Amino acid sequence: MEIPTESTYRNIDIPAIRQDIGLQHRQPDLLVYDSSHHNSDFIRNKPFRSGHFSVILVIKDSMKIKVNFFEYELTAKEVLIVPPYAIREMLWEGDNVHFISLLFTSEFLTEAGILGKYFNVANFLKEGMVALSKVTQSDHALLLELTKIIHTLLNADSYRINDDEVIRNLFRAALLKVKQYYDEIPVDKKLSASLIYRFIKLLSQHYLSHREVSFYAEKLNINEKYLTQLLKRKTGKTARQFIIEMVILEAKVVLNENILSVKEIASRLHFENQFHFSRFFKQYAGVSPTEYKKL
């Protein structure tokens, strides 16, 4: 059976978000999402995947964001950068939370003259890792102001030809300010060679077709017990828990699309049949796939 690729499932990307919230501006690879102006229900408390970067700033209150199997608490003095194609889930309660997101593609980084010139060695772009950093109150205010100006220009009724360059310059200014903080984060020079990083990278590549701890242990040239003990000690989760959470997240993404039948999803996720998939999903998600689709 052919292993499904990332493109098998529909992503919630910038064009889809723009259409959902009724924006018609002229930059296909750049969007500012403001929760106070736009309906957030379609991304709230539901896992989804996107092919763009997200720079998220909270203006009021706090929120939780799950990226793949890690959970982050984001407050008003922090900036979170989510890499492309990560499964993300944005969680908040009540209507008091106000956040703003700067969404952009790798293509826009190139168009803006940033990728390769300023950010080729930045850890959050180079490794595609989630990055969370505390910023000063003044810099947080500056980032918000830059993002809001970009939002205003993108959605202005009158759009002048020079506005494209103004937007690119404001975007560069915002990311260069963010980069100052990420350059200061101590980075383990052996990160890419570490067992935990290698395991997570392998998992992201093979979780659809391999759910056995032994597969990953063999790829890493270590025994299963050591891999499980290492992950438990460093992350609080076993290898088996990582694998299960990744599969459940993927299943939720596909179920939320409401395009494929449960039987088709079982096949896509390499389960022997619909029964085995349904039993697996209910055991770890608490409800059956059919019940989850109705939530």
Phi, psi and chi 1 to 4 in degrees:
 res  aa     phi    psi   chi1   chi2   chi3   chi4
   1 MET       -  136.5 -178.8 -177.3  -62.1      -
   2 GLU   -71.9  134.5 -177.8 -178.8   -3.4      -
   3 ILE   -75.2  128.2  -61.7  175.3      -      -
   4 PRO   -67.1  144.9   21.7  -30.8      -      -
   5 THR   -97.6  177.5   61.8      -      -      -
   6 GLU   -58.9  -32.2  -63.8  -75.2   -2.7      -
   7 SER   -78.2   -4.1   59.6      -      -      -
   8 THR   -59.6  -35.8  -58.1      -      -      -
   9 TYR  -109.7  143.4  -49.0  125.5      -      -
  10 ARG   -67.5  131.2 -174.5  179.4   64.2  178.0
  11 ASN   -90.5  158.0  -62.7  -32.2      -      -
  12 ILE   -94.7   91.3  -60.4 -178.9      -      -
  13 ASP  -103.3  179.0  -78.7  -36.4      -      -
  14 ILE   -54.7  -47.3  -70.7  175.4      -      -
  15 PRO   -59.8  -39.3  -24.9   35.8      -      -
  16 ALA   -67.9  -40.4      -      -      -      -
  17 ILE   -65.3  -44.0  -64.4  172.7      -      -
  18 ARG   -60.4  -44.2 -179.1 -174.8  -63.9  114.9
  19 GLN   -64.7  -40.3 -178.4  178.3    4.1      -
  20 ASP   -64.7  -36.8 -173.4   84.3      -      -
  21 ILE   -97.9    2.4   59.6 -178.0      -      -
  22 GLY    79.1   28.9      -      -      -      -
  23 LEU   -96.5  143.1  -65.0 -179.4      -      -
  24 GLN  -127.9   28.0  -59.1  -65.2  -31.3      -
  25 HIS   -73.2  173.9   60.3   67.3      -      -
  26 ARG   -94.7    1.0  -63.8  170.2  175.4   80.9
  27 GLN  -100.3  106.0  -74.4  -73.5   -6.1      -
  28 PRO   -71.3  -19.9   26.8  -35.0      -      -
  29 ASP  -114.7   17.3  -64.3  -47.7      -      -
  30 LEU  -144.6  135.8  177.9   67.8      -      -
  31 LEU  -152.5  142.0  176.6   68.3      -      -
  32 VAL  -110.6  121.8  176.2      -      -      -
  33 TYR  -106.4  118.1 -176.6   94.9      -      -
  34 ASP  -113.9  115.0 -171.4  -29.7      -      -
  35 SER   -65.6  -19.5   67.3      -      -      -
  36 SER   -79.4  -19.5   68.2      -      -      -
  37 HIS  -108.2  -21.8  -64.9  116.3      -      -
  38 HIS  -117.6  149.3  -52.3  137.0      -      -
  39 ASN   -70.8  118.5 -179.0   10.3      -      -
  40 SER   -97.3    2.5  -57.2      -      -      -
  41 ASP   -62.1  -30.6  -71.4  -18.1      -      -
  42 PHE   -76.3  -13.0   78.6  112.3      -      -
  43 ILE  -116.3   -3.3   62.9  170.4      -      -
  44 ARG   -80.7  124.7 -176.9  173.3 -179.9  172.1
  45 ASN    60.2   25.3  -59.1  -25.8      -      -
  46 LYS  -132.3  128.6  -67.1 -178.4  179.5  179.3
  47 PRO   -70.2  142.6   24.6  -32.5      -      -
  48 PHE  -154.9  167.0   61.4   95.2      -      -
  49 ARG  -119.9  144.7 -177.1 -171.8  -72.8  112.2
  50 SER  -135.3  149.1  -62.9      -      -      -
  51 GLY   -93.6   15.7      -      -      -      -
  52 HIS  -121.6  165.9   52.5 -101.7      -      -
  53 PHE   -77.9  150.4  -70.7   94.0      -      -
  54 SER  -130.7  123.5  -59.9      -      -      -
  55 VAL  -105.4  113.8  178.0      -      -      -
  56 ILE  -112.0  128.2  -54.8  171.1      -      -
  57 LEU  -126.0  130.8  -57.0   99.3      -      -
  58 VAL   -91.9  131.1  172.7      -      -      -
  59 ILE   -94.9  -38.1  -60.6  172.8      -      -
  60 LYS  -140.6  137.9 -177.2 -179.6  177.9 -176.7
  61 ASP    69.6 -151.6 -143.8  -27.4      -      -
  62 SER  -147.3  163.9   63.9      -      -      -
  63 MET  -149.8  160.1   63.2 -172.3  -60.3      -
  64 LYS  -107.5  141.4  -68.6 -178.7 -179.8  179.0
  65 ILE  -130.9  123.1  -58.3  176.2      -      -
  66 LYS   -98.1  128.1  -69.2 -177.3  179.2  178.9
  67 VAL  -122.6  114.9 -176.9      -      -      -
  68 ASN    53.7 -112.4  -69.6  -25.5      -      -
  69 PHE  -112.5   16.0   20.0   63.8      -      -
  70 PHE  -111.5  141.3  -65.0  103.3      -      -
  71 GLU  -111.6  135.5 -177.6  172.4  -68.8      -
  72 TYR  -124.0  137.9  -57.2   87.5      -      -
  73 GLU   -99.7  119.1 -179.8   87.7   23.9      -
  74 LEU  -111.4  124.2 -169.9   60.1      -      -
  75 THR  -115.6 -177.1   66.2      -      -      -
  76 ALA   -72.1   -7.0      -      -      -      -
  77 LYS  -115.6   25.2  -68.3 -175.2  179.5 -179.8
  78 GLU  -131.2  153.9  -66.2  172.8  -38.5      -
  79 VAL  -124.8  131.6  175.7      -      -      -
  80 LEU  -117.5  131.1 -178.4   72.6      -      -
  81 ILE  -113.9  122.8  -62.3 -179.2      -      -
  82 VAL  -106.9  127.8 -177.6      -      -      -
  83 PRO   -77.1  164.2   30.6  -36.2      -      -
  84 PRO   -62.1  149.3  -20.5   32.1      -      -
  85 TYR    69.9    4.5  -57.1  110.3      -      -
  86 ALA   -75.8  143.5      -      -      -      -
  87 ILE   -78.5  125.4  -63.9  177.0      -      -
  88 ARG  -127.0  152.5   59.4 -157.2   75.8 -174.6
  89 GLU  -142.0  122.6 -174.2  172.4    3.2      -
  90 MET  -103.6  120.7  -53.4  175.1   75.0      -
  91 LEU  -119.9  125.6  -52.1  165.5      -      -
  92 TRP  -156.4  158.8   70.4   93.4      -      -
  93 GLU  -118.5  146.6  -62.7  179.6   -0.1      -
  94 GLY    75.8 -177.1      -      -      -      -
  95 ASP  -109.1   10.9  -61.9  -37.0      -      -
  96 ASN   -86.4  -17.3  -67.1  -35.0      -      -
  97 VAL   -72.2  130.5  176.6      -      -      -
  98 HIS  -129.1  119.8 -179.5 -165.1      -      -
  99 PHE  -135.1  161.4   68.1   91.3      -      -
 100 ILE  -134.2  139.0 -165.8  166.0      -      -
 101 SER  -125.4  132.7  -62.8      -      -      -
 102 LEU   -99.4  111.9 -178.7   62.4      -      -
 103 LEU  -106.4  132.2  -45.0  177.3      -      -
 104 PHE  -155.8  152.9   55.0   92.2      -      -
 105 THR   -98.0  167.4   64.3      -      -      -
 106 SER   -62.4  -32.8  -62.3      -      -      -
 107 GLU   -62.7  -37.8  -71.6   76.1   15.9      -
 108 PHE   -70.8  -33.4 -170.7   77.8      -      -
 109 LEU   -58.7  -41.8  -73.5  173.8      -      -
 110 THR   -68.4  -45.1  -57.1      -      -      -
 111 GLU   -60.2  -37.5  179.0 -174.3  -27.6      -
 112 ALA   -79.3   -1.2      -      -      -      -
 113 GLY    74.7   28.1      -      -      -      -
 114 ILE  -104.8  -48.6  -68.6  177.9      -      -
 115 LEU   -65.6  125.3 -165.3   60.4      -      -
 116 GLY    96.7  -29.5      -      -      -      -
 117 LYS   -93.8  -48.3 -176.9  175.8 -178.3 -179.6
 118 TYR  -110.6  -31.3  -62.6  108.8      -      -
 119 PHE  -113.7   11.4  -75.9   89.4      -      -
 120 ASN   -67.4  -22.6   56.3  -44.5      -      -
 121 VAL  -111.7    2.7  -64.9      -      -      -
 122 ALA   -68.0  133.2      -      -      -      -
 123 ASN   -61.6  -40.4 -174.3   49.8      -      -
 124 PHE   -72.1  -20.3   66.7   89.6      -      -
 125 LEU   -94.2  -39.2  -68.7  178.0      -      -
 126 LYS   -64.8  -45.4 -177.7 -179.5  178.9 -177.6
 127 GLU   -96.0  -12.2  -59.9  -68.0   -8.2      -
 128 GLY    68.1   30.2      -      -      -      -
 129 MET   -97.3  152.7  -59.2  -72.1  -76.4      -
 130 VAL   -66.8  139.3  176.6      -      -      -
 131 ALA  -131.3  127.0      -      -      -      -
 132 LEU  -123.9  130.0  174.5   67.4      -      -
 133 SER  -143.7  142.7  179.2      -      -      -
 134 LYS   -81.8  140.9  -69.3 -175.7  179.2  -65.5
 135 VAL  -125.8  162.1  -60.2      -      -      -
 136 THR   -70.5  160.3   65.0      -      -      -
 137 GLN   -61.2  -39.5 -175.4  172.1  -10.3      -
 138 SER   -68.3  -39.2   58.9      -      -      -
 139 ASP   -71.8  -34.4  -79.7  -15.3      -      -
 140 HIS   -63.0  -42.4 -169.6  -89.1      -      -
 141 ALA   -64.2  -39.0      -      -      -      -
 142 LEU   -65.4  -44.0  175.6   61.3      -      -
 143 LEU   -62.0  -41.0  -73.0  168.7      -      -
 144 LEU   -62.9  -43.3  -74.9  175.7      -      -
 145 GLU   -64.4  -44.2 -169.0   62.2   30.6      -
 146 LEU   -61.1  -43.7  -72.6  169.4      -      -
 147 THR   -65.5  -40.6  -54.5      -      -      -
 148 LYS   -65.5  -37.6  -72.3  178.3  179.1  179.1
 149 ILE   -65.6  -41.9  -64.2  172.9      -      -
 150 ILE   -58.6  -44.0  -66.8  172.4      -      -
 151 HIS   -59.8  -44.1 -179.0  -93.5      -      -
 152 THR   -62.4  -45.0  -61.1      -      -      -
 153 LEU   -67.9  -38.6  -70.7  172.0      -      -
 154 LEU   -64.1  -29.1  -75.0  172.4      -      -
 155 ASN  -113.2   15.5  -62.0  -75.2      -      -
 156 ALA   -69.0  144.2      -      -      -      -
 157 ASP   -64.4  -41.9  -67.9  -28.0      -      -
 158 SER  -100.9  126.6   58.1      -      -      -
 159 TYR  -124.2  109.7 -160.9   85.8      -      -
 160 ARG   -90.8  156.1  -60.4  179.3  179.6  179.0
 161 ILE   -61.5  -33.2 -170.8  168.5      -      -
 162 ASN   -75.1  -12.6  -70.5  -25.2      -      -
 163 ASP   -62.8  -30.5  -75.6  -11.2      -      -
 164 ASP   -59.8  -43.9  -74.9  -25.4      -      -
 165 GLU   -71.1  -36.2 -172.8   58.2   32.1      -
 166 VAL   -60.6  -45.2  172.9      -      -      -
 167 ILE   -61.9  -44.2  -71.0  169.7      -      -
 168 ARG   -61.7  -39.1  -74.9 -167.8  -72.5  -91.9
 169 ASN   -67.6  -41.3  -75.6  -31.0      -      -
 170 LEU   -64.3  -40.1  -70.0  166.7      -      -
 171 PHE   -62.6  -45.4  176.9   79.1      -      -
 172 ARG   -59.5  -43.1  -79.8 -166.2  -70.8  -94.5
 173 ALA   -61.4  -42.8      -      -      -      -
 174 ALA   -64.3  -46.3      -      -      -      -
 175 LEU   -70.9  -34.0  -77.8 -158.1      -      -
 176 LEU   -66.3  -34.8  -73.9  172.9      -      -
 177 LYS   -66.3  -43.5  173.7   54.4   67.1  175.3
 178 VAL   -62.3  -40.8  170.7      -      -      -
 179 LYS   -60.3  -32.3 -176.6  177.5 -176.0  -68.4
 180 GLN   -55.9  -37.9  -66.7  174.8    0.9      -
 181 TYR   -77.3  -40.4  -73.8   91.7      -      -
 182 TYR   -73.3  -24.6  -71.9   97.8      -      -
 183 ASP   -68.7  -24.4  -76.1  -13.4      -      -
 184 GLU   -86.5  -12.1  -65.3  171.8    0.5      -
 185 ILE   -71.1  124.9  -61.9  175.6      -      -
 186 PRO   -60.9  124.3  -19.5   31.4      -      -
 187 VAL  -111.9  128.2  177.4      -      -      -
 188 ASP   -67.8  115.7 -176.9   -3.7      -      -
 189 LYS   -64.4  -18.2  -65.9 -179.1  179.7  179.6
 190 LYS  -100.4   16.6  -63.3 -178.1  179.3 -180.0
 191 LEU   -55.5  -48.6  175.1   64.5      -      -
 192 SER   -67.8  -18.1   60.8      -      -      -
 193 ALA   -99.2   -8.0      -      -      -      -
 194 SER   -69.8  151.4   71.6      -      -      -
 195 LEU   -63.2  -40.2  -75.2  173.9      -      -
 196 ILE   -65.0  -46.1  -65.6  175.7      -      -
 197 TYR   -62.9  -44.1  177.3   80.4      -      -
 198 ARG   -64.1  -37.8  -71.6  164.6   59.3 -160.5
 199 PHE   -64.1  -47.4  167.8   73.9      -      -
 200 ILE   -63.2  -39.4  -67.8  174.1      -      -
 201 LYS   -65.4  -44.2 -172.2  173.2 -177.8  179.9
 202 LEU   -61.9  -42.0  -80.2  170.1      -      -
 203 LEU   -61.4  -43.0 -179.4   59.7      -      -
 204 SER   -64.1  -24.5   67.7      -      -      -
 205 GLN   -89.5  -28.0  -64.6  168.8  -20.5      -
 206 HIS  -124.3    1.8  -60.5  -71.8      -      -
 207 TYR   -64.7  -23.2   69.0   94.8      -      -
 208 LEU   -70.9  -29.6  -72.9  177.4      -      -
 209 SER  -113.0  -16.0   53.6      -      -      -
 210 HIS  -132.5  115.2  -66.3  -77.3      -      -
 211 ARG  -117.0   18.1  -68.7 -170.8  -75.4  -86.0
 212 GLU  -101.2  132.2  -44.4   84.7   16.6      -
 213 VAL   -59.5  -34.7  176.8      -      -      -
 214 SER   -59.2  -33.9   59.0      -      -      -
 215 PHE   -61.1  -46.6  171.1   83.8      -      -
 216 TYR   -73.4  -37.7  -60.7   96.2      -      -
 217 ALA   -61.8  -42.1      -      -      -      -
 218 GLU   -64.8  -42.2 -177.2  178.0  -15.1      -
 219 LYS   -61.8  -32.0  -71.3  -74.9 -173.3 -179.3
 220 LEU   -91.7   -1.9  -64.7  169.6      -      -
 221 ASN    61.0   39.2  -64.9  -45.7      -      -
 222 ILE  -135.8  168.3   58.1  175.2      -      -
 223 ASN   -86.9  160.2   62.6   54.6      -      -
 224 GLU   -59.6  -42.5  -65.5  179.4   44.5      -
 225 LYS   -61.8  -42.5 -176.3  177.3  179.9 -179.4
 226 TYR   -66.0  -42.7  178.8   73.6      -      -
 227 LEU   -60.2  -45.9  174.7   59.4      -      -
 228 THR   -64.4  -43.1  -67.7      -      -      -
 229 GLN   -65.6  -39.9  -70.7  176.8  -20.6      -
 230 LEU   -63.8  -48.5  174.6   68.1      -      -
 231 LEU   -63.9  -40.6  -70.2  168.7      -      -
 232 LYS   -62.6  -41.6 -177.5   68.7  173.8  178.3
 233 ARG   -70.5  -38.3 -174.7  171.0   67.9 -109.5
 234 LYS   -89.6  -29.3  -65.2  -68.2 -173.6  179.0
 235 THR  -122.3  -15.6   69.1      -      -      -
 236 GLY    86.6    0.8      -      -      -      -
 237 LYS  -126.8  148.2  -62.7  178.7 -178.6  178.9
 238 THR   -84.3  168.1   65.5      -      -      -
 239 ALA   -60.0  -41.5      -      -      -      -
 240 ARG   -61.2  -39.9  176.3   66.7  176.4  161.4
 241 GLN   -65.3  -40.3  -74.1  174.4  -47.5      -
 242 PHE   -59.5  -46.5  -87.9  102.9      -      -
 243 ILE   -63.3  -47.0  -64.6  168.3      -      -
 244 ILE   -61.1  -45.5  -70.3  169.9      -      -
 245 GLU   -63.1  -37.9  -72.7 -173.1   22.1      -
 246 MET   -66.4  -43.0 -162.8   66.8  175.7      -
 247 VAL   -66.1  -42.3  174.9      -      -      -
 248 ILE   -64.3  -41.3  -69.3  -64.7      -      -
 249 LEU   -60.7  -45.3  -83.8  173.6      -      -
 250 GLU   -62.3  -42.7 -176.9   66.7   33.5      -
 251 ALA   -60.8  -42.5      -      -      -      -
 252 LYS   -63.8  -39.2  -72.8 -178.6  176.0  179.2
 253 VAL   -59.4  -47.4  169.0      -      -      -
 254 VAL   -69.5  -39.9 -172.9      -      -      -
 255 LEU   -63.3  -37.5  -72.8  165.4      -      -
 256 ASN   -65.9  -27.5  -78.4  -29.9      -      -
 257 GLU   -68.0  -27.0  -64.0  -64.1  -15.5      -
 258 ASN    56.8   38.0 -152.1   22.6      -      -
 259 ILE  -106.9  -46.9  -63.4  173.1      -      -
 260 LEU   -93.2  151.9  -58.3  177.4      -      -
 261 SER   -74.5  164.5   67.9      -      -      -
 262 VAL   -60.3  -38.5  174.2      -      -      -
 263 LYS   -62.3  -43.4 -177.6  178.2 -179.9  180.0
 264 GLU   -66.3  -38.2  -70.9  171.7  -36.3      -
 265 ILE   -65.6  -41.6  -66.6  171.7      -      -
 266 ALA   -57.4  -42.0      -      -      -      -
 267 SER   -67.1  -43.5  176.2      -      -      -
 268 ARG   -60.7  -36.3  -64.5  -73.0 -169.8 -175.2
 269 LEU   -90.7    9.9  -62.0 -177.0      -      -
 270 HIS    65.2   37.4  -74.6 -149.9      -      -
 271 PHE   -90.7  151.6  -77.8   85.5      -      -
 272 GLU   -60.3  -38.3 -175.6  177.5  -12.5      -
 273 ASN  -162.1  177.9   53.0   48.9      -      -
 274 GLN   -63.3  -37.2  177.9  179.2  -20.9      -
 275 PHE   -61.9  -46.9  171.1   76.2      -      -
 276 HIS   -64.8  -38.8  -76.7  100.5      -      -
 277 PHE   -65.1  -45.6  167.4   63.8      -      -
 278 SER   -62.4  -41.1  -63.9      -      -      -
 279 ARG   -65.6  -42.9 -174.9  174.5   62.5  179.2
 280 PHE   -61.3  -47.6  176.5   90.2      -      -
 281 PHE   -64.0  -45.0 -171.4   86.7      -      -
 282 LYS   -66.1  -36.0 -174.4  168.2 -175.5  177.4
 283 GLN   -61.9  -39.4 -179.7  179.6   -6.5      -
 284 TYR  -105.1  -18.6  -64.0  106.8      -      -
 285 ALA  -102.9  -15.3      -      -      -      -
 286 GLY    90.1  -13.5      -      -      -      -
 287 VAL  -138.1  162.3  -65.7      -      -      -
 288 SER   -75.6  160.4   70.0      -      -      -
 289 PRO   -55.9  -40.3  -26.4   35.4      -      -
 290 THR   -64.3  -41.2  -57.6      -      -      -
 291 GLU   -66.8  -38.2  -69.7  169.4  -24.5      -
 292 TYR   -65.0  -38.3 -178.4   81.4      -      -
 293 LYS   -63.2  -23.2  -68.3  177.5   77.6  170.6
 294 LYS   -88.2  -11.7  -64.1  176.9 -179.3  177.8
 295 LEU   -67.9      -  -63.7  178.0      -      -
